[in-house]
Every structure is written in C-alpha cells, then in structure tokens.
Amino acid sequence: MTYLLEHIKVTNYDAFAAVFNDDADHRRLSGSKGGRLFRSVEDPNEIVAMFEWTDALAARRFAESYELREAAEWATVVGQRTVTVLQETHSLEA
C-alpha cells in the first residue's frame, strides 16, 4: 500500500481543521482512500497526517499540487511542510 505522510505546524488549529475538512473531496478525487490526523501532545499546533493513497504517483501529484499549497496558506500553515510518500513493507500485529 502507498501512504502520504505530512508533518506541518499551524498557528491556529481551528482554522486548519476547517480548511482540512473542506478539502476532503479534493483528497478523494486525487486518490486518497482515507487517513488519520494526529496532534502533538506537547504542541497542539504540530500536526501529522497519514493517508492511504491509490498509488505513489497520485500521492506525489497531490502533495505538489497548487491546490494543496493554497489550502496550506488558508489553513495557517507556517514554515516548511514535510511530505513523504511511503510504500508499506510489513504489517505488524503488535
């Protein structure tokens, strides 16, 4: 399976969440099969998102898209976004 892992910092989590939720159709149409969103316990404005994707090329296209860069600005993302496309190699029980 292919995953997209994104690590960002925001200045306003509520503004981020609104934009993130509004972007669901764009993610789905771009190949996202769903995912999970995490907040740091130490810094609630530090966000990690992990999405399952149809394939690595679609994940990379989404990560580099103009629409995502625009959404990041509206979502109060600051600093450098870290985006990694991953291929699953093992599934672990525990």
Summary of the structure (lengths in Angstrom):
residues: 94
radius of gyration: 13.2
end to end distance: 18.9
largest distance: 38.6
contacts: 242
relative contact order: 0.32
helix: 36%
strand: 38%
